[in-house]
Amino acid sequence: HTLTEQTKNILHSMPNELQFTIATVPESREALKAMVELYKFEKNNIETFEIDIARRPDLVAQFELNSTAAFIIRYQGHLQVVRELTELSIANALIKLSRPEELVIGVTLGHKEVDFFTDNKDGMTNVRSQLEMLGYKIHPLPLFQMNEIPANIKALIIWGPKSGLIPQEIKMLDKYFERGGNILFALDPDVAGDPAGAFREWFKTRGIEIKNTLVIDEFANVNGSKGSIPIITTFSKNSEIVKNFDGQVFFPYVSMVEENSEWQKRGGIFNSLAETSPYPKSYAETSLNEIKSGKFSFGEHDLKGPISIAGVFERNLEKNKKQKIVVFGNSSFALNSFKNISNNIKLFINSVSFVSDEDRLVSFDIPTLKDSAILMSPSEVNIAFYFSILFVPILLVALSITIYRYKSIG
């Protein structure tokens, strides 16, 4: 057994001595000592102590040790008791011990955004729960009831709004942006009058464009989607969010994301986070009528692939501060409906970690998430078909004939 990359990153970010006290009964002690050895292998300044809880009822009462085993972890004068002995629980304790302040993420309300607080298939309570297990506090922000975005908000999530902004909210966002606030934003394609167009325009005036298009990838897509649900396998080589990631993520109905000259005027740098296949296999459909009809074909006004469907916008500010904005052209890829598609969920969590300056938590090797379901594009389906239905049977027949002839000669 080994630790996940995320846990290793957390340990490596803690330079001072770490203490693990194993509180258990004698028959479980060796197993827990072996578990601690995994952490000591990654961090050489871990001290271990042992407590027999059968002989120390005072400590059982003090630390509420109501089970047969627990870890008491100390770091820089702070303490966490871990009663559920899983890598996730230990990682959560280490994060809390090493983080000097509470990490608060604001989620906007009031624009028909995707719901982080209601448990249904179209909500995002799953990712909220994952983030909370990593020590984040998710705070609702009804902008229409506020005068400003609180100073303790580490990053602002605006996720899939379906209505626009009022002047008071625009002023709030202006102030937050100008003070260097970090943002995670997603906006979907819309063919019904673009009611959230005020968000699109607000970002555009700052150099960030989410074009109201539908990205089509005829080469790599979810089977049966006619290219409108791309499977993305091309990711940035320069972004921490997708560092060393070689898997796949899918986006149900996604827009194009790019920079314009205004971002460059502000001294910003744009990095395409995820891209579709090259043209002629992919393009961005600009005709709202074709999008409505569901019948797509490349036209003279459409945009040739590869198309960026997510981007990282960064700019340096005063006092060595850096502003980070991550933008997706789709908000549904991390819904509760897709909670078992772990790469989609990890991409969202990594994006939150990035904009909240918690780079040590950026990893596609996270102890909380199960393996992804397998996504296959039409071309992969065809390969699988020919290999399993045609090639393998032919190979077996040929092998059988060879064995029969060999035995006959013998």
N, C-alpha and C positions, 0 to 999 in steps of 0.2 A: 504494500500500500504506500502511496505517496500523497503529499498535499497538492491541492490545486494551485495553479499559477497565481490566482488571486490571493490566497492565504500566504503564499511565499512573498508576494509583493508587500503585503501588510507587515509581515515580520521584518523584511529588509528595511522598512521605513521606520523601525523602532530601534534606534542605536543603543539605548541604555539597557541596563539589566532587567530581565523579566523573570518573575518568580511564579512557578506553578506549585501549588500545594495540592497534593492528592489526598482527598478525604474519602475514605472508603473502608470496607471491611477487608480482612486479610485475604479472603479467597478471590477478590477482584483486583488486588493491588498490582499484580504482574501485568495484567492486560492493560491497565491504565498507565503504568510506567512505560510500556511499549508504545503506547499512543503518544506520550510526551516526547519520546525519543525522536519521533518524526519532526517535531518542532525544534528540538535541539540540533538535529542534523542541518537545519536551515539557519539557525541562529545559535552561535556558540556561547553566548552569555545568558543562558537560561539556568537558573538555580531551581532545584526541585526539593520539596519537603513532603513528608507523609504524615497523615493523621489517621489513627484508627478510631472511626466514629463510634464504635461500641464502647470505647474507653473515655471518650470526651463528650459527654452529654451537654457540657457547657457550650462547646463550639457548635454542636448540632442546633442548639437553641439560638445562639448568636447569629449564625448564618442561615438559619432555616433549612438545614440539610435534611429534608424529609424523604430522602431516597437512600439507596445503598452506596451511591457514589456521586462525587462532585469534584470540580476543580475550583480552587480559590486562586485567582490570578491577580498579581500585583505589578504595577508599573508606575514609577515616578510618584509614589505616595498615594496612588489611587488603587481601587480594588473592585473586582467584578467576580461574582459567584456564578459558575456555569453548572447548572443542574442537568441539562440535557446534553449528554456528551457526544455531540456531533461536531464535525468540522465547521459547519455553518454557525452553530452557537458559539464556538470558541472564537471564530473569526469576528463575529459580532462583538464579543467582549473585548477583543484586541483593538478593534476600531474605536470603541468607546473610550478605552484607556488611553489611546494614543492621540485622540482628537481633542484639541484644546477648547473647542467651543461646539455648541450644537449646530448641526448642519441643516439649515431650513431651506426647503425648496418650495417656491410659491407656484400654485397652479391656478390660472385665471378661471373665473366663472362669469356667467352672464351673457355669453355669446353662443350658446348651444354647443359648447365644446364637448369633446369626448369626456365622459364622466369617470373620474378617478375614485369616486366615493360610493357608487351604487353597484352592487354585485349582479350584473347581468352580462349576457354574451357580447353586448356592444360597449361594455364599460372597460375600465383598465384597473380594476381592483387587484388583479393578479400582479401587475408590475408595481403598483403602490406597495403591496405586501412585500414583494422582493426588495424594494428599496428600503422599506422600514426595517427589514431584517439586516440590512447593511448599515443601519444606524442613521438613515435619513429621516427627517421629519417633514411630511408632506402637508403643506399649509394652504387651505383654500383662500383665494383672493377674489372676492366679488368687486371688480374694479369700479363698477357703477356706484358702489356705496363708500368708496374710499377717496381720499385726497392725494395720497401718494403711496408708492410701493415701499414697505418698511425697509429700513437699512439693514436688517438682519437677514434679508432674503439673499441667499447665496446665488441662486439662479432662478429664472422665471420660465415656467413652461406654459406656452400657449398652444394648445393641441387640438387642431381640427375645428376651429370656430366656424359656425354656420350663419352668423349675423355680424353686422359691422360695429364700428366704434362711434361713441359720442364724443363731442369736443373735450369734455373733462377727462375722458380716458386717454385721448390722444396726448394731452398735456402731460399726463402721468407717465405714459410710455416714452415721450420725448425726454423727460427729466431722467428717467431710469437709464435710457440709452446714453445720454450725454454724460452721466456719471460713470459710464463704463460697465453697466450691468450686463451680465451674461444671460443668454436666452436660448431656449430650445423650442423650436417652432415647427408646426406642420400644418399644411393647407392642402386640401384635396381639389382635384378638378371639379368644376361646376358648370353645368349647362343650363341652369335655371335662373339666369340673371345675375349670378355671382354675388349673392347677398353678403358674403364676407369680403367683398372686394376692397373695403376700406383697410383691412389688414394687408392685403396684397399691395395696395398703393403706399401704405406707411413704410413697409419694408423696401419697396422699390425706390422711394426717395432717399433711402440710406444706402443704396447700392446693392440691395439683395432682391433678386427677382425670382418669383415663383410663378412661372408663366401658366396661364389657364389653358393648358394643353392636356392631351392624353398620350402618354408614352406607349408605343407599340413595339414589342420585340417578337418578331416572328420566328426567331431561332431558339430562344430560351424563355419558356413561359410555362405556366401551369396548364397542363393538358386540358383542352376544351375551352380555353379562354380567348382564343383567336389572337393571342399576343398581348391582350390588355392586362394581363397579370404577369409581368416580367419576373423571371428568376434571375437574380443578380449574382454574378460570380466574379465581377471585376471591381476591386476595391482599391482605395488609395494606398500607395506605398509610403506615404509621408504622414499619415494621421495616426495618432495614438489610439483613436477609437477602434480602428480595425487592424491594429498592428498584428502581424503574423497570422491573420485570419485567411483561410483558404477554402471556406465553406460556401454556402449559398443562403440567400435571403430572398423572400418574395414580397412584392408590393402590389396589393389589389387596387388597380386604377390609380396611377401616379402621374404627377405633373413634372415638368422640367424645372430644374433649379440652376441658376447661374448668377454671376455677378454682373454689374454694369459699371460704367466709368465713375459713378459717384462713390463707390466703395474704394476704388483706387485713389480718388482724390482725398479720401479720409486716411490714406496711408494703410489701407487694409490689404490683406492677402486672402485669396480664395483658393480652396483646395476641394476639388470634386471628390466626394466621399465614396460614391457608388455610381457605376455607369452600366448602360445596356451594351448589347452587342454592337459592332460597327455596322454602318450602312453598307449594303441595302437591307440587312436583316432587321434593323431597328430605326425608328424615326419618331418624332413628336407630331402627333396629329393636331393641327390648329383649327380645323373646321368644326365648330360646335354642332352643325347639322349632321356631319358624319358621326360625331361622337354620340349624338342622340340616337341615330339610326342603328348604331352598332355595326355598321358596315364601313370598314376602314380600308383606305388605299392611299399610297403616297401621292401627294399632289404638289403643285409648284410652290405653294405657300407653306408646306410642311417642312420640318427641320430634320436634317440628316443626323443619324446616329454616328458614333456613340452619344447617348444622351445622359447627362448628369441628372440623377433623380434625388440626390442628397448632397449637401455641401457644408463645408466648415469655413466660416468667415472669422478671421482674427485680425486684430490691430493692436499695436503697442500704444499704451497711454503713458501718462506721467507716473513717476515714482515706481518704475519697473512693473507696472500693472499691465495686464493684457486682457482685452475684451474678447470673449469667445461667444460666437453665435453659431448654432448648428440648426440647419433647416432641412426638412423632408418635404417632398411633394406628395406625401400620403400620410394619413393619420391612423389608418386601420391596421397596419401591419403588426401592431403589438396589442391588439384587443384581447379580451378574455377568450374570445373564440379561438385564438391561435396560441393559447398558453402552452401547448405542447410542442410548438415549433420553436425550440429553444434558441436557435440562432437569431430569430426575429426579436425575441425578448431580450437576449443579451445585447443586441445592437442598441436597443432603446436604453437599457441600463448603462451601457458604456457611454452613451451620449450624455446621459444625466451626470455620470461621474466626471466626464470631461468638462462640461460647462460649470460644474461646481468645484473645479480645481482639485478633485480627488482622483488624480491620475493613477494612483496606486491600485484603485479598485477596477480600472479598465482591464478587462480580460474576457476572453471567450471560454475560459476554463473556470467556471463558477460553481461552487459546491451546492447551490440551491436548485439547479436546473437539470432536468432530465435531457437525454439525447433528443435531437430533432426527429420529427417524422421525415421520411425521405420524400423529397420533391423531385419529380422527373419531368423534364421538358419533352415535347413531342419527339424531338430527335433522339433523346435518351430512351423514350418508350419504344421507338422503332428499333434501336440497337438491342434493347433488352428482348424485344419480340424475336428478332432474327436470331439472336444468340441462343435464347432458351427454347424457341419453338422449332427453329430450323437447324442451326449449326450444331448444337449439342446432340440432338438425335442422330444426325448424320455422322458425327464423330463416334458416337457409341456403336452405330451399325458397323462403321469401318473397323473399329477396335474389335468388335465381336468376330468379324470375318478374319481379321489377322490372327486372333487367338485360335480360331477354329482351324485355320490352315497350318498354324504352327503345331497344334496337337496332332493333326493328320499326318504331317511329315514325321513327327516323333514316333 
